[in-house]
Amino acid sequence: MLIGTGMFIDACDIYLAPGVLGALVKSGWSDVATNALFLSATFGGMLVGTLSSGFIGDRFGRRFSYQINLLIFGIASLLGALAPSMKILIGLRFIMGIGLGAEIVVGYASLSEFIPRTVRGKYVTILAALTNLAVVVAGFGGVLIIPTIGWRYMFAIVGAAALVVWFMRKNMPESPRWLESRGRFAEAETVLSGIEREVAAGGALPPVVPVPIPSPDRFRDLFGPRLRGRLLLGAIISAVGSASLYGFLSWVPTFLVKEGITLTTSLWFTAMMGLGAPLGALLGSFVADRFGRPRVICAFTLAEAAFGAAYPFVGTGTEVMVVGFGLTLCSFALVAIGYALYIPELFPTSLRLRGTAMVGSVGRLTGMSVQFAVASTFGAFGVEGVATGLVCMLLVQAAAVLLLGPNTSDRSLEEIASNTETAPERDRHGLSTT
């Protein structure tokens, strides 16, 4: 809950952008090109935050890293509520992005290091569902707040909430896996002993299975033969996810306003579509541990491609919401299973945050550059052109997952890192036969 609450506030700060930008266009404070600059500044800051959090988190610890980034975007959000011009707001958005990008990298990877292998998929995707509930809250919050008291209050509320969560999280435990990877065995034992006392209250503990302590990996090992395929796969998942979320879904309110729909109606459409975000992550929690990760990721990827291909041909408001809901559901199921769960599993503990940060930085670069591509493509070819680009990227992702993706279900992080197959035997559907 402590990790999830901070990530929920982080996501609220990210997803308030569509409604705020639609309002800024409507009021004349901004235009499509300036909105693209705002979104690119967000991703520029997220790129800096993503890369720095990987090195800081692997060097100084998970807890230290996520407390720093929460403080950064909380203060910057409060200042954003007071911005006197669009230029200053864009500059503050870059600073917000530093904290936003770091929080996502550290949060999911940290939780994965605490959860047993048999339910790791369930709990990490539930964390993603809690995080992505922010899509709904930001969407309906925009409907209620922006037309009545203005867009500035969106930043003010999020900034104040972030500082409250920062104070609540001061006593979070450090990851025992990270402590072990740094040779701090006594501290790791203290954390694990506390966990064991809690678990023992519900019955006898299972027997301890000794696992050899792996030697620390070096940064250059990410580009070696053991990990470079995983690095490439993670980069593709991260890039396509960013293109989907921020190169299409974040632009929907602007598309609707440009097509003559009122701001209030476009905000309602966006809010209803946003219901697919937590539901997609929850759906992922039911299948993440039951089936092999690559199969599940591929299935949701192809489903999203189908909804993307249908989007330009819908006509009525109901059709727009239904197809948009399907796009959102599939996209956020992929965020939960692909980005939040699968990518951190691909890397060993000593490189987990740096590996996740490296592939996450590809996503940030994609999110930063795709804004200008969307603006120009929409101007030249309309929604049809933007949707075609989305579908092509999704098909590339499906092929990459099938070719490069190892199955990480029901395997400990140490087994995955060493490429050993000690998990229960599985049939051709990915189901346990044990």
C-alpha positions as CSV (number, residue, x, y, z in Angstrom):
1,M,0.0,0.0,0.0
2,L,2.9,2.4,0.7
3,I,4.5,1.8,-2.6
4,G,1.1,1.8,-4.4
5,T,-0.1,5.0,-2.9
6,G,2.9,6.9,-4.0
7,M,2.7,5.4,-7.5
8,F,-1.0,6.3,-7.7
9,I,-0.2,9.9,-7.0
10,D,2.6,9.7,-9.5
11,A,0.2,8.4,-12.1
12,C,-2.4,11.0,-11.3
13,D,0.2,13.6,-12.1
14,I,0.9,12.0,-15.5
15,Y,-2.7,11.4,-16.5
16,L,-4.0,14.8,-15.6
17,A,-2.2,16.0,-18.7
18,P,-4.9,15.2,-21.4
19,G,-7.7,17.0,-19.6
20,V,-5.5,20.0,-18.7
21,L,-4.1,20.3,-22.2
22,G,-7.6,20.1,-23.7
23,A,-8.6,23.0,-21.4
24,L,-5.6,25.0,-22.3
25,V,-6.3,24.7,-26.1
26,K,-10.0,25.6,-25.5
27,S,-9.0,28.7,-23.5
28,G,-6.4,29.9,-26.0
29,W,-3.5,29.5,-23.5
30,S,-2.0,26.8,-25.7
31,D,-2.3,25.1,-29.1
32,V,-1.5,21.7,-30.5
33,A,2.2,22.5,-31.1
34,T,2.7,23.9,-27.6
35,N,0.9,20.9,-26.1
36,A,3.3,18.7,-27.9
37,L,6.2,20.6,-26.3
38,F,4.5,20.2,-22.9
39,L,4.3,16.4,-23.3
40,S,7.8,16.2,-24.6
41,A,9.1,18.2,-21.6
42,T,7.3,15.6,-19.4
43,F,9.1,12.8,-21.1
44,G,12.4,14.6,-21.2
45,G,12.2,14.9,-17.4
46,M,11.0,11.3,-17.1
47,L,14.0,10.2,-19.2
48,V,16.4,11.9,-16.7
49,G,14.5,10.5,-13.8
50,T,14.4,7.0,-15.2
51,L,18.1,6.8,-15.9
52,S,19.2,8.4,-12.7
53,S,16.9,6.3,-10.5
54,G,18.3,3.1,-12.0
55,F,21.9,4.0,-11.0
56,I,20.8,5.6,-7.7
57,G,18.5,2.7,-6.8
58,D,21.2,0.0,-7.5
59,R,23.9,2.0,-5.7
60,F,22.1,3.5,-2.7
61,G,19.0,1.4,-2.3
62,R,15.4,1.2,-3.4
63,R,14.0,3.1,-0.4
64,F,16.4,6.1,-0.8
65,S,15.6,6.4,-4.5
66,Y,11.8,6.5,-4.3
67,Q,11.8,8.9,-1.4
68,I,13.9,11.5,-3.4
69,N,11.7,11.2,-6.5
70,L,8.4,11.6,-4.6
71,L,9.7,14.8,-3.1
72,I,10.8,16.2,-6.5
73,F,7.5,15.8,-8.3
74,G,5.4,16.8,-5.3
75,I,7.1,20.2,-4.9
76,A,7.2,20.8,-8.7
77,S,3.5,20.1,-9.0
78,L,2.6,22.6,-6.3
79,L,4.7,25.2,-8.2
80,G,3.0,24.2,-11.4
81,A,-0.3,25.3,-10.0
82,L,1.1,28.8,-9.7
83,A,2.7,29.0,-13.2
84,P,2.1,32.5,-14.8
85,S,2.8,31.3,-18.3
86,M,2.9,28.2,-20.5
87,K,6.6,28.5,-20.8
88,I,7.1,28.3,-17.1
89,L,4.6,25.5,-16.8
90,I,6.5,23.5,-19.4
91,G,9.8,24.1,-17.5
92,L,8.2,22.9,-14.2
93,R,6.7,19.9,-16.1
94,F,10.2,18.9,-17.0
95,I,11.1,18.9,-13.2
96,M,7.9,17.0,-12.4
97,G,8.9,14.4,-15.0
98,I,12.2,13.7,-13.2
99,G,10.3,12.5,-10.2
100,L,7.6,10.8,-12.2
101,G,10.0,8.7,-14.3
102,A,12.0,7.6,-11.2
103,E,8.9,6.5,-9.2
104,I,7.7,4.1,-11.9
105,V,11.1,2.3,-12.2
106,V,11.7,1.9,-8.5
107,G,8.2,1.0,-7.4
108,Y,7.5,-2.0,-9.5
109,A,11.0,-3.5,-9.2
110,S,11.0,-3.0,-5.5
111,L,7.7,-4.9,-5.0
112,S,8.8,-7.7,-7.2
113,E,11.8,-8.3,-4.9
114,F,9.5,-8.9,-1.9
115,I,6.9,-11.2,-3.4
116,P,7.1,-15.1,-3.7
117,R,7.4,-16.5,-7.2
118,T,4.0,-18.2,-7.2
119,V,2.1,-15.0,-6.7
120,R,4.5,-12.4,-8.0
121,G,2.4,-11.8,-11.1
122,K,-0.8,-11.4,-9.1
123,Y,0.5,-8.8,-6.7
124,V,2.6,-6.8,-9.1
125,T,-0.3,-6.5,-11.5
126,I,-2.6,-5.6,-8.5
127,L,-0.1,-2.8,-7.8
128,A,-0.4,-1.7,-11.4
129,A,-4.2,-1.7,-11.1
130,L,-4.0,0.5,-8.0
131,T,-1.5,2.8,-9.9
132,N,-3.7,2.9,-13.0
133,L,-6.8,3.7,-11.0
134,A,-5.3,7.2,-11.4
135,V,-6.5,7.2,-15.0
136,V,-10.1,7.1,-13.8
137,V,-9.5,9.5,-10.9
138,A,-7.7,12.0,-13.1
139,G,-10.3,11.7,-15.8
140,F,-13.4,12.2,-13.6
141,G,-11.4,14.7,-11.5
142,G,-10.8,16.7,-14.7
143,V,-14.6,16.6,-15.4
144,L,-15.4,17.9,-12.0
145,I,-12.5,20.3,-11.4
146,I,-11.4,21.8,-14.7
147,P,-14.7,23.3,-15.9
148,T,-15.6,24.6,-12.4
149,I,-12.5,25.9,-10.6
150,G,-9.8,25.5,-13.2
151,W,-6.9,23.3,-14.3
152,R,-4.5,24.8,-11.7
153,Y,-6.2,22.9,-8.9
154,M,-5.3,19.6,-10.6
155,F,-1.6,20.3,-10.0
156,A,-2.2,21.6,-6.5
157,I,-4.1,18.6,-5.2
158,V,-1.6,16.1,-6.7
159,G,1.4,18.0,-5.3
160,A,0.0,18.2,-1.8
161,A,-1.0,14.5,-1.8
162,A,2.6,13.5,-2.9
163,L,4.1,15.3,0.1
164,V,1.7,13.5,2.5
165,V,2.7,10.1,1.0
166,W,6.4,11.1,1.2
167,F,6.0,11.5,5.0
168,M,4.1,8.2,5.3
169,R,6.7,6.2,3.5
170,K,9.7,7.2,5.6
171,N,9.7,3.9,7.5
172,M,9.5,1.6,4.4
173,P,11.8,-1.5,4.7
174,E,14.7,-1.9,2.3
175,S,14.7,-4.8,-0.2
176,P,16.5,-7.7,1.4
177,R,17.5,-8.9,-2.1
178,W,19.2,-5.6,-2.7
179,L,20.9,-5.7,0.7
180,E,22.2,-9.2,0.0
181,S,23.5,-8.1,-3.4
182,R,25.5,-5.3,-1.6
183,G,26.9,-7.8,0.9
184,R,24.9,-6.3,3.8
185,F,23.8,-9.7,5.1
186,A,22.9,-8.8,8.7
187,E,20.5,-6.1,7.5
188,A,18.9,-8.4,5.0
189,E,18.5,-11.0,7.7
190,T,16.8,-8.4,10.0
191,V,14.2,-7.6,7.3
192,L,13.6,-11.2,6.4
193,S,13.2,-12.2,10.1
194,G,10.5,-9.6,10.4
195,I,8.7,-11.0,7.4
196,E,9.1,-14.5,8.8
197,R,7.5,-13.5,12.2
198,E,4.5,-12.1,10.4
199,V,4.1,-15.2,8.2
200,A,4.7,-17.7,11.0
201,A,1.6,-16.3,12.8
202,G,-0.5,-18.0,10.1
203,G,1.2,-21.4,10.4
204,A,4.5,-23.2,10.1
205,L,7.1,-21.7,7.7
206,P,8.1,-23.8,4.6
207,P,11.6,-25.3,4.8
208,V,14.5,-23.1,3.7
209,V,16.0,-24.0,0.3
210,P,19.6,-22.8,0.1
211,V,20.4,-20.7,-3.0
212,P,24.0,-19.9,-4.0
213,I,24.7,-16.1,-3.7
214,P,25.3,-14.8,-7.2
215,S,28.4,-12.7,-7.9
216,P,27.5,-9.1,-8.5
217,D,27.0,-8.2,-12.2
218,R,28.7,-5.3,-13.9
219,F,26.9,-2.7,-15.9
220,R,28.5,-3.8,-19.1
221,D,26.9,-7.3,-18.6
222,L,23.6,-5.8,-19.7
223,F,25.1,-5.7,-23.2
224,G,26.7,-9.1,-23.0
225,P,25.3,-12.3,-24.6
226,R,23.3,-13.3,-21.5
227,L,21.3,-10.2,-21.2
228,R,21.3,-8.2,-24.5
229,G,18.4,-10.1,-26.0
230,R,16.3,-9.3,-22.9
231,L,17.5,-5.7,-23.0
232,L,16.3,-5.5,-26.6
233,L,12.9,-7.1,-25.8
234,G,12.4,-4.8,-22.8
235,A,13.2,-1.8,-24.9
236,I,10.6,-2.8,-27.5
237,I,7.9,-3.3,-24.9
238,S,8.7,0.0,-23.3
239,A,8.8,1.9,-26.6
240,V,5.5,0.5,-27.9
241,G,3.8,1.0,-24.5
242,S,4.8,4.7,-24.5
243,A,3.7,5.1,-28.1
244,S,0.3,3.6,-27.2
245,L,-0.3,5.5,-24.0
246,Y,1.2,8.9,-24.9
247,G,1.1,8.8,-28.6
248,F,-2.5,7.9,-29.0
249,L,-4.6,7.7,-25.8
250,S,-3.2,11.0,-24.3
251,W,-4.2,12.8,-27.5
252,V,-7.8,11.6,-27.6
253,P,-9.3,14.7,-25.9
254,T,-7.4,17.0,-28.3
255,F,-8.5,14.9,-31.3
256,L,-12.1,15.2,-30.1
257,V,-11.9,18.9,-29.5
258,K,-10.4,19.5,-32.9
259,E,-13.2,17.5,-34.5
260,G,-15.8,19.9,-33.0
261,I,-16.8,18.1,-29.8
262,T,-17.2,20.3,-26.7
263,L,-14.5,20.3,-24.0
264,T,-16.9,18.9,-21.4
265,T,-18.1,16.1,-23.7
266,S,-14.5,15.2,-24.6
267,L,-13.6,15.0,-20.9
268,W,-16.5,12.7,-20.2
269,F,-15.5,10.5,-23.2
270,T,-12.0,10.3,-21.8
271,A,-13.1,9.6,-18.3
272,M,-15.3,6.7,-19.4
273,M,-12.6,5.2,-21.6
274,G,-10.2,5.5,-18.6
275,L,-12.3,2.9,-16.7
276,G,-10.4,0.4,-18.8
277,A,-7.1,1.2,-17.1
278,P,-7.6,-0.4,-13.7
279,L,-9.8,-3.1,-15.2
280,G,-7.1,-4.0,-17.6
281,A,-4.6,-4.3,-14.9
282,L,-7.0,-6.4,-12.7
283,L,-7.6,-8.7,-15.7
284,G,-3.9,-9.1,-15.9
285,S,-3.7,-10.1,-12.3
286,F,-6.0,-13.1,-13.1
287,V,-3.9,-14.4,-15.9
288,A,-0.3,-13.3,-15.1
289,D,0.6,-16.3,-13.0
290,R,-1.7,-18.8,-14.7
291,F,-0.3,-18.6,-18.2
292,G,3.2,-18.0,-19.6
293,R,4.0,-14.3,-19.6
294,P,4.9,-14.2,-23.4
295,R,1.6,-15.7,-24.4
296,V,-0.4,-13.3,-22.3
297,I,1.5,-10.3,-23.5
298,C,1.1,-11.4,-27.2
299,A,-2.6,-11.9,-26.8
300,F,-3.3,-8.5,-25.3
301,T,-1.0,-6.9,-28.0
302,L,-3.0,-8.4,-30.8
303,A,-6.3,-7.4,-29.2
304,E,-5.1,-3.8,-28.8
305,A,-4.0,-3.8,-32.5
306,A,-7.5,-4.9,-33.5
307,F,-9.1,-2.1,-31.5
308,G,-6.6,0.4,-32.9
309,A,-7.5,-0.7,-36.4
310,A,-11.2,-0.2,-35.7
311,Y,-10.9,3.2,-34.0
312,P,-10.8,5.4,-37.2
313,F,-14.1,3.8,-38.5
314,V,-16.3,4.4,-35.4
315,G,-19.0,7.1,-35.8
316,T,-21.3,7.5,-32.9
317,G,-20.3,8.7,-29.4
318,T,-21.1,5.2,-28.0
319,E,-18.9,3.5,-30.5
320,V,-16.0,5.9,-29.7
321,M,-16.3,5.1,-26.0
322,V,-16.6,1.3,-26.6
323,V,-13.6,1.1,-28.9
324,G,-11.6,3.6,-26.7
325,F,-12.4,1.5,-23.7
326,G,-11.1,-1.6,-25.4
327,L,-7.9,0.2,-26.4
328,T,-7.4,1.5,-22.9
329,L,-8.1,-1.9,-21.3
330,C,-5.6,-3.8,-23.5
331,S,-3.0,-1.0,-23.3
332,F,-3.0,-1.0,-19.5
333,A,-3.1,-4.8,-19.2
334,L,0.1,-4.6,-21.2
335,V,1.5,-2.0,-18.8
336,A,0.7,-4.2,-15.9
337,I,2.0,-7.5,-17.3
338,G,4.7,-6.2,-19.7
339,Y,6.2,-3.2,-18.1
340,A,5.4,-3.5,-14.4
341,L,5.9,-7.2,-14.1
342,Y,7.9,-8.7,-16.9
343,I,10.6,-6.2,-17.5
344,P,12.0,-6.2,-13.9
345,E,11.9,-10.0,-14.0
346,L,14.4,-10.1,-16.9
347,F,17.4,-8.7,-15.0
348,P,19.4,-9.9,-12.0
349,T,19.1,-8.1,-8.6
350,S,22.4,-6.2,-8.9
351,L,21.3,-4.8,-12.3
352,R,17.5,-4.8,-12.0
353,L,17.0,-1.1,-11.6
354,R,19.7,-0.2,-14.2
355,G,18.3,-2.7,-16.7
356,T,14.7,-1.5,-16.1
357,A,15.9,2.1,-16.3
358,M,17.8,1.5,-19.6
359,V,14.7,0.0,-21.3
360,G,12.5,2.6,-19.6
361,S,14.6,5.4,-21.1
362,V,13.8,4.1,-24.6
363,G,10.2,4.4,-23.7
364,R,10.7,7.9,-22.4
365,L,12.5,8.9,-25.6
366,T,9.7,7.4,-27.6
367,G,7.1,9.3,-25.5
368,M,9.1,12.5,-26.0
369,S,9.5,12.2,-29.8
370,V,6.2,10.7,-30.6
371,Q,4.3,13.9,-29.7
372,F,5.6,15.7,-32.7
373,A,5.0,12.7,-34.9
374,V,1.4,12.5,-33.7
375,A,0.9,16.2,-34.3
376,S,2.2,16.2,-37.8
377,T,0.6,12.9,-38.7
378,F,-2.8,14.0,-37.4
379,G,-2.5,17.2,-39.4
380,A,-1.6,15.4,-42.6
381,F,-3.6,12.1,-42.4
382,G,-6.0,12.5,-39.5
383,V,-6.8,9.9,-36.9
384,E,-6.5,7.2,-39.5
385,G,-2.7,7.9,-39.9
386,V,-2.1,7.9,-36.2
387,A,-4.0,4.6,-35.7
388,T,-2.1,2.9,-38.5
389,G,1.2,3.8,-36.9
390,L,0.0,2.4,-33.6
391,V,-1.1,-0.9,-35.2
392,C,2.2,-1.4,-36.9
393,M,4.2,-0.9,-33.7
394,L,1.9,-3.4,-31.8
395,L,2.6,-6.1,-34.5
396,V,6.3,-5.6,-34.1
397,Q,6.0,-6.0,-30.3
398,A,4.0,-9.3,-30.7
399,A,6.7,-10.7,-33.0
400,A,9.5,-9.7,-30.6
401,V,7.8,-11.3,-27.5
402,L,7.3,-14.6,-29.4
403,L,10.9,-14.7,-30.6
404,L,12.8,-13.3,-27.6
405,G,10.6,-13.7,-24.5
406,P,11.5,-16.2,-21.8
407,N,8.7,-17.5,-19.6
408,T,9.2,-16.2,-16.1
409,S,6.1,-17.5,-14.5
410,D,6.5,-19.4,-11.2
411,R,10.3,-19.0,-11.2
412,S,12.3,-17.2,-8.6
413,L,14.2,-14.1,-9.6
414,E,17.4,-15.9,-9.0
415,E,16.4,-18.8,-11.3
416,I,15.4,-16.3,-14.0
417,A,18.7,-14.5,-13.7
418,S,20.7,-17.7,-14.1
419,N,18.5,-19.1,-16.9
420,T,17.9,-22.3,-14.9
421,E,14.6,-24.2,-15.4
422,T,13.7,-25.4,-11.9
423,A,10.0,-24.3,-12.0
424,P,7.3,-27.0,-12.2
425,E,6.9,-28.6,-15.6
426,R,4.4,-26.9,-17.8
427,D,2.2,-28.1,-20.7
428,R,2.0,-26.4,-24.0
429,H,-0.6,-23.9,-22.7
430,G,1.7,-22.7,-19.9
431,L,-0.3,-24.4,-17.2
432,S,1.4,-26.2,-14.3
433,T,1.2,-30.0,-14.6
434,T,2.5,-30.5,-11.1
